[in-house]
Amino acid sequence: MARPAKTDNRLLAGLPAEEFERVSDELEHVSLPLGVSIYESGSAMKHLVFPTAGIISLLQVMRNGQAGEIAVVGNEGVVGISMFMGGETTPSRAVVQAAGSAWRLPMKALKKEFDRGGEFQQQLLRYTQALITQMSQTAVCNRHHSVDQQLCRWLLMSLDRLGSDELVMTQELIANMLGVRREGVTEAAGKLQRAGVIKYARGRISLLDRRKLEASVCECYALVKKEYERLLG
């Protein structure tokens, strides 16, 4: 079986050698096809998922089936925090937004290592604080900032996690993630394209000028990024 490299996932990379060896013995490598659900609302979780490539979107699900994105996770983090926070289930769902791959850790191995109280535990708790910051700031952003600013924030956070200047995503899906009308996303994307910030064609977004995109985004992007860097290094 393949062995994880310490550079694959930032949380795993932050572990001391001894802890990394113990955890890596229990990890299983899996692919993350586009659109696959990592877990569903209310379902029991069996694995902690450490993405190495791609993006996983965390969605809060309403009773009528509608959902809105509350956070994105890439190779800086982990999916399934309820498993070590004591809940084991959550009303949210996790769906692959951009195809990639991951290492997954069974619940039994997670609890055994977490209960040791070492750096593995501390990394997961610090990440959880960073993720809560992202969720909280997303809620504030969606309430107080324009669709233009929300789109810029979403693009930057997604591109950062892909480590790329290209993103495959339809405007309809972006609108669903942001919880806004598709026409609003179409108008906002059109402004960015006319300004030479992005090129959008047939569901493919190419970043042309990151400096201009960062100049157009609200404070939420920098605040969340700074907190991730402070907590995770």
KERO-434876 format. One record per residue: residue in three letters; x, y negated, z of N, C-alpha, C in turn. Coordinates in steps of 0.1 Angstrom, whole numbers, padded with zeros to 4 digits, always signed. Each point is the difference from the previous one (the first is absolute). Layout:
N
ALAXYZXYZXYZ...
***
This chain:
233
MET+0008+0012+0000-0008-0012+0000+0009-0012+0000ALA-0005-0011-0007+0008-0013-0001+0001-0006+0014ARG+0012-0006+0002+0002-0007+0013-0001-0015-0002PRO-0006-0007+0010-0002-0015-0002+0013-0007+0001ALA+0002-0010-0008+0011-0009+0001-0004-0012+0009LYS+0010-0005+0008-0004-0010+0010-0004-0013-0007THR+0003-0002-0012-0005-0012-0007-0014+0001-0006ASP-0006+0012+0000-0013+0002-0006-0011-0008+0006ASN+0001-0001+0014-0011-0007+0007+0007-0008+0011ARG-0004-0012+0002+0007-0009+0009-0001+0004+0015LEU-0012+0006+0004-0001+0005+0013+0009+0011+0003LEU+0001+0010-0009+0009+0011+0001+0014-0005+0000ALA+0003-0010-0008+0014-0005-0001+0004-0006+0013GLY-0009-0005+0008+0003-0006+0013+0003+0009+0011LEU-0001+0013-0002+0001+0010+0011+0015+0003+0002PRO+0004+0003+0013+0013+0005+0002+0002+0013-0006ALA+0012+0004-0003+0003+0013-0008-0006+0012+0007GLU+0000+0001+0013-0005+0012+0007-0015+0001-0002GLU-0007-0012+0002-0015+0000-0002-0004+0003-0014PHE+0008-0007-0009-0003+0002-0015+0001+0015-0004GLU+0010+0007+0005+0002+0014-0003-0012+0008+0006ARG-0004-0003+0012-0012+0008+0005-0012-0002-0008VAL-0003-0013-0003-0012-0003-0008+0001+0005-0014SER+0011-0001-0006+0001+0004-0014-0002+0015-0002ASP+0003+0008+0010-0002+0014+0000-0015+0004-0002GLU-0009-0009+0004-0014+0002+0000-0007-0007-0012LEU+0007-0008-0007-0006-0007-0011-0003+0008-0013GLU-0011-0003-0006-0004+0006-0013-0001-0011-0010HIS+0006+0002-0012-0001-0010-0011-0012+0002-0008VAL-0008-0010-0002-0012+0000-0008-0001-0011-0010SER-0007+0002-0011-0002-0010-0010-0013-0008+0004LEU-0001-0012-0004-0011-0009+0003-0006-0005-0013PRO-0009+0008-0007-0007-0004-0012-0009-0012+0002LEU-0001-0008-0010-0009-0011+0000-0014+0004+0004GLY-0006-0008+0010-0014+0003+0003-0002+0010+0011VAL+0010+0008+0003-0002+0011+0010-0002-0006+0014SER-0009+0006+0007-0003-0004+0014+0009+0007+0010ILE+0007-0008+0008+0009+0006+0010-0008+0005+0012TYR-0010-0008+0004-0010+0004+0010-0013-0008-0002GLU-0011+0005+0004-0013-0006-0002-0005-0005+0014SER-0009-0009-0001-0006-0006+0012-0006+0011+0009GLY+0005+0000+0013-0006+0009+0010+0006+0014-0001SER+0009+0003-0009+0005+0013-0002+0012+0002+0009ALA+0002+0012+0005+0012+0003+0009+0013+0000-0009MET+0010-0006+0005+0013-0001-0007+0009+0012+0004LYS+0007+0005-0009+0009+0012+0002+0014-0004-0002HIS+0003-0010-0007+0014-0004-0003+0002-0015+0001LEU+0012-0003+0004+0005-0014+0000+0007-0001-0014VAL-0003-0011-0008+0005-0001-0013+0010-0011-0001PHE+0013+0003-0004+0010-0011-0002+0002-0002-0015PRO-0006-0010-0006+0002-0002-0014+0015-0003-0004THR+0004+0005-0011+0014-0003-0005-0001-0008-0013ALA-0011+0001-0007-0003-0008-0012-0015-0002-0001GLY-0004-0010-0007-0014-0003-0002-0006-0008+0011ILE-0013-0002+0000-0008-0008+0010-0012+0007+0004ILE-0003+0000+0013-0012+0006+0005-0008-0012+0006SER-0013-0001-0004-0009-0010+0005-0008+0005+0011LEU-0001-0008+0011-0009+0003+0011-0012-0008-0002LEU-0012+0007+0000-0013-0006-0003-0009+0002+0012GLN-0007-0011+0004-0010+0001+0010-0014+0003-0007VAL-0007+0010+0004-0011+0005-0008-0013-0004+0008MET-0010-0005-0008-0013-0004+0005-0009+0012-0001ARG-0011-0001+0007-0010+0011+0000-0006+0002-0014ASN-0001-0011-0008-0006+0001-0013+0010+0005-0010GLY+0012+0003+0004+0011+0005-0009+0009-0010-0005GLN-0003-0013+0002+0009-0010-0005+0013-0001+0009ALA+0011-0004-0005+0012+0000+0008+0008-0012-0004GLY+0009-0005+0009+0009-0011-0003+0014+0004+0006GLU+0010-0005-0007+0014+0004+0004+0003-0008+0013ILE+0006+0007+0009+0005-0007+0013+0015+0000+0001ALA+0007+0008-0008+0014+0001+0000+0006+0008-0011VAL+0012-0002-0004+0007+0008-0009+0013+0006+0006VAL+0003+0012-0003+0012+0007+0005+0008+0006-0011GLY+0013-0003+0001+0010+0006-0009+0011+0007+0007ASN+0012+0000-0005+0011+0008+0006+0005-0007+0012GLU-0006-0012+0004+0004-0006+0013-0007+0006+0012GLY-0010+0008-0003-0009+0004+0011-0004+0015+0000VAL-0012+0001+0006-0006+0014+0002-0015-0001+0000VAL-0006+0010-0004-0015+0001+0000-0005+0010+0010GLY-0009-0004+0008-0006+0010+0010+0003-0004+0014ILE+0001-0013+0004+0004-0004+0013-0010+0005+0011SER-0012+0003-0004-0010+0005+0010+0005+0013+0007MET+0008+0007-0008+0005+0013+0006+0009-0001+0012PHE+0007-0011+0001+0009-0002+0012-0006-0011+0009MET-0011-0007-0004-0006-0009+0009-0011+0006+0008GLY-0003+0012-0002-0009+0007+0009-0014+0002-0006GLY-0003-0005-0012-0013+0000-0006-0002+0013-0009GLU+0010+0002-0008+0000+0012-0010-0010-0002-0011THR-0010-0009+0001-0009-0003-0011-0001-0015+0000THR-0005-0006-0011-0002-0014-0002-0011-0003-0010PRO-0007-0011+0001-0011-0003-0009+0005-0005-0014SER+0014-0002-0001+0005-0004-0013+0004+0012-0008ARG+0004-0002-0013+0004+0010-0009+0013-0004-0006ALA+0008+0009-0005+0013-0003-0006+0000+0006-0014VAL+0003-0008-0010+0000+0004-0014+0012-0005-0007VAL+0006+0009-0009+0012-0004-0007-0004-0011-0011GLN+0006-0011+0002-0002-0012-0009+0009+0001-0012ALA+0013+0004+0002+0010+0001-0010+0007+0014+0002ALA+0000+0008-0010+0005+0014+0001+0015+0000+0005GLY+0003+0010+0008+0013+0001+0005+0003+0014+0007SER+0007+0000+0011+0003+0012+0008+0001-0003+0014ALA+0001+0010+0009+0001-0002+0014+0005+0012+0007TRP+0005-0002+0012+0003+0011+0009-0012+0001+0011ARG-0005+0012+0003-0010+0000+0010+0004+0009+0011LEU-0004-0004+0012+0004+0007+0013-0013+0006+0006PRO+0000+0013+0003-0012+0006+0007-0002-0006+0014MET-0013+0000+0004-0003-0006+0013+0008+0006+0011LYS+0001+0013+0000+0007+0007+0011+0015-0006+0002ALA+0007-0001-0012+0013-0005+0001+0001-0015+0003LEU-0010-0007-0004-0001-0014+0003-0001-0002+0015LYS-0010+0007+0006-0002-0002+0015+0012+0005+0008LYS+0006+0010-0005+0012+0005+0008+0011-0010+0000GLU+0003-0006-0012+0011-0010-0001-0005-0013+0007PHE-0012-0004-0002-0005-0013+0006+0001+0001+0015ASP-0004+0011+0006+0000+0002+0014+0014+0000+0007ARG+0011+0001-0009+0013-0001+0006+0003-0014+0004GLY-0007-0010-0005+0002-0014+0004+0012-0006-0006GLY+0006+0005-0010+0012-0006-0006-0002-0011-0011GLU+0009-0002-0009-0001-0010-0010-0011+0003-0010PHE-0003+0013-0002-0011+0003-0009-0013-0006+0006GLN-0003+0001+0012-0011-0006+0007+0000-0015-0002GLN+0011-0006+0003+0001-0014+0000-0002-0006-0015GLN+0006+0007-0009-0002-0004-0014-0015+0000-0004LEU-0007+0011+0004-0014+0001-0004-0008-0011+0007LEU+0003-0003+0013-0007-0010+0007+0003-0014-0006ARG+0012-0003-0003+0003-0013-0006-0006-0002-0014TYR-0001+0011-0007-0006+0000-0013-0015-0003+0002THR-0006+0006+0010-0014-0002+0002-0003-0014+0003GLN+0008-0007+0008-0001-0014+0003+0000-0008-0013ALA+0010+0003-0009+0001-0007-0013-0012+0002-0008LEU-0005+0012+0000-0012+0003-0008-0012-0007+0005ILE-0002-0001+0013-0011-0008+0006+0001-0014-0004THR+0012-0006-0001+0002-0014-0004-0005-0001-0015GLN+0004+0010-0008-0005-0001-0014-0015+0000-0001MET-0006+0009+0008-0015+0001+0000-0006-0013+0005SER+0005-0005+0010-0006-0012+0006+0002-0012-0010GLN+0011-0001-0006+0003-0011-0009-0009+0001-0013THR-0002+0013-0004-0008+0002-0012-0015-0005+0003ALA-0005+0003+0012-0013-0004+0004-0001-0015+0000VAL+0010-0007+0005+0000-0015+0000+0001-0005-0014CYS+0009+0006-0008+0002-0005-0013-0013+0001-0009ASN-0007+0012+0002-0012+0002-0008-0011-0010+0004ARG+0001-0005+0012-0010-0009+0005+0003-0015-0003HIS+0012-0004+0000+0004-0014-0001+0007-0004-0013HIS+0005+0009-0007+0008-0004-0012-0007+0004-0013SER+0004-0007-0010-0007+0001-0013+0004+0014-0007VAL-0008+0003-0010+0002+0013-0007+0014-0001-0007ASP+0004-0012-0005+0013-0002-0006+0011+0004+0010GLN-0001-0005+0012+0010+0003+0010+0000+0014+0004GLN-0012+0006+0002-0001+0014+0003+0006+0009-0010LEU-0002-0003-0013+0006+0008-0011+0015-0001+0001CYS+0005-0012+0002+0015-0002+0001+0006+0009+0011ARG-0007-0001+0012+0005+0008+0011-0001+0015-0003TRP-0011+0004-0006-0001+0015-0003+0010+0004-0010LEU+0003-0008-0010+0010+0003-0010+0014+0002+0006LEU+0003-0010+0008+0014+0000+0006+0002+0012+0009MET-0011+0003+0008+0001+0011+0010+0001+0013-0008SER-0007+0002-0011+0000+0012-0008+0013+0002-0007LEU+0005-0011-0006+0012+0001-0008+0012+0002+0009ASP+0000-0006+0012+0011+0003+0010+0001+0015+0003ARG-0012+0006+0002+0000+0014+0004+0003+0010-0012LEU-0002-0005-0012+0004+0008-0012+0015-0002-0003GLY+0006-0011+0004+0013-0003-0004+0001-0002-0015SER-0010-0006-0006-0001-0002-0014-0006-0013-0004ASP+0001-0004-0012-0007-0012-0005-0012+0003-0008GLU-0005+0013+0000-0012+0004-0007-0009+0008+0009LEU-0013-0003-0003-0010+0007+0008-0012+0004-0010VAL-0004+0012+0001-0011+0005-0008-0013-0001+0009MET-0009-0009-0004-0012-0002+0008-0010-0008-0007THR-0012+0005-0001-0011-0008-0007-0005-0011+0009GLN-0005-0011-0006-0006-0011+0007-0011+0005+0009GLU-0008+0009-0005-0011+0005+0008+0004+0007+0013LEU+0011+0008-0001+0005+0006+0012+0006-0010+0010ILE+0007-0010-0006+0005-0011+0009-0011-0007+0007ALA-0011-0003-0007-0011-0006+0006-0006+0008+0011ASN-0001+0013-0002-0005+0009+0010+0009+0000+0012MET+0013+0000-0002+0010+0000+0011-0002-0013+0009LEU-0001-0011-0007-0001-0013+0006-0014-0003+0006GLY-0010+0008-0005-0014-0003+0004-0006-0012-0006VAL+0004-0004-0012-0005-0011-0007-0006+0004-0014ARG-0006-0010-0007-0006+0003-0013+0011+0001-0010ARG-0002+0009-0010+0010+0002-0010+0003-0013-0008GLU-0011-0008-0002+0002-0012-0007+0010-0009+0007GLY+0000+0000+0013+0009-0008+0008+0015+0004-0003VAL+0002+0013+0000+0013+0006-0003+0004-0003-0014THR-0009+0001-0010+0003-0003-0014+0004-0015-0001GLU-0007-0009+0006+0004-0014+0000+0013-0003+0006ALA+0003+0006+0012+0012-0002+0007+0012+0006-0008ALA-0002+0012-0006+0011+0006-0008+0003-0008-0012GLY-0011-0006-0006+0002-0008-0012+0008-0013+0003LYS-0002-0006+0012+0008-0011+0004+0015+0003+0001LEU+0002+0012+0006+0014+0004+0002+0007+0003-0014GLN-0008+0006-0009+0005+0003-0013+0003-0013-0008ARG-0009-0009+0001+0002-0013-0008+0012-0008+0006ALA+0003+0002+0013+0011-0007+0006+0013+0007-0002GLY+0000+0012-0007+0012+0007-0002+0005+0008+0012VAL-0009+0003+0009+0004+0007+0012-0001+0015-0002ILE-0010+0005-0007-0002+0014-0003-0004+0002-0015LYS+0001+0012-0004-0006+0004-0013-0010+0011+0003TYR-0012-0001-0004-0010+0010+0003-0006+0005-0013ALA+0001+0014-0003-0006+0005-0012-0003+0015+0003ARG-0012+0004-0003-0005+0014+0001+0003+0006+0013GLY-0002-0007+0011+0001+0006+0013+0015+0000+0005ARG+0009-0006-0007+0014+0000+0004+0004-0015+0003ILE+0004-0002+0012+0005-0013+0004+0015-0001+0001SER+0006-0009-0007+0014-0002+0000+0004-0013+0006LEU+0009+0000+0010+0004-0012+0007+0010-0007-0009LEU-0002-0013-0003+0009-0007-0008+0008-0011+0008ASP-0006-0005+0010+0007-0010+0008-0004+0001+0015ARG+0009+0007+0007-0003+0003+0014+0000-0013+0008ARG+0009-0009-0003+0001-0013+0008-0013-0008-0001LYS-0006+0000-0012-0013-0007-0001-0011+0007+0007LEU+0000+0014+0000-0010+0007+0007+0001-0002+0015GLU+0012+0000+0006+0002-0003+0014-0004-0014+0003ALA+0002-0010-0009-0004-0013+0002-0016-0002+0000SER-0007+0010-0006-0014-0001-0001-0007+0007+0011VAL+0007+0008+0008-0007+0009+0010-0002-0008+0013CYS-0010+0005+0008-0002-0006+0013+0010+0004+0010GLU-0001-0005+0012+0010+0003+0011-0001+0014+0004CYS-0010+0007-0003-0002+0014+0005+0011+0010-0004TYR+0004-0002-0013+0010+0009-0005+0013-0001+0008ALA+0005-0012+0002+0013-0002+0007-0001+0004+0015LEU-0012-0003+0006-0001+0004+0014+0000+0015+0002VAL-0007+0007-0008+0000+0015+0001+0014+0006-0003LYS+0007-0005-0011+0013+0004-0004+0010-0002+0012LYS-0001-0012+0006+0009-0003+0010-0002+0009+0012GLU-0012+0003+0003-0003+0009+0012+0005+0015-0003TYR-0001+0004-0012+0005+0013-0004+0015+0001+0002GLU+0007-0011-0005+0014-0001+0001+0005-0001+0015ARG-0008-0007+0008+0004-0002+0014-0001+0014+0007LEU-0011+0007-0002-0003+0012+0007+0008+0012-0005LEU+0002+0001-0013+0006+0012-0006+0014-0002-0006GLY+0005-0013-0001+0013-0002-0004+0002+0002-0015
***
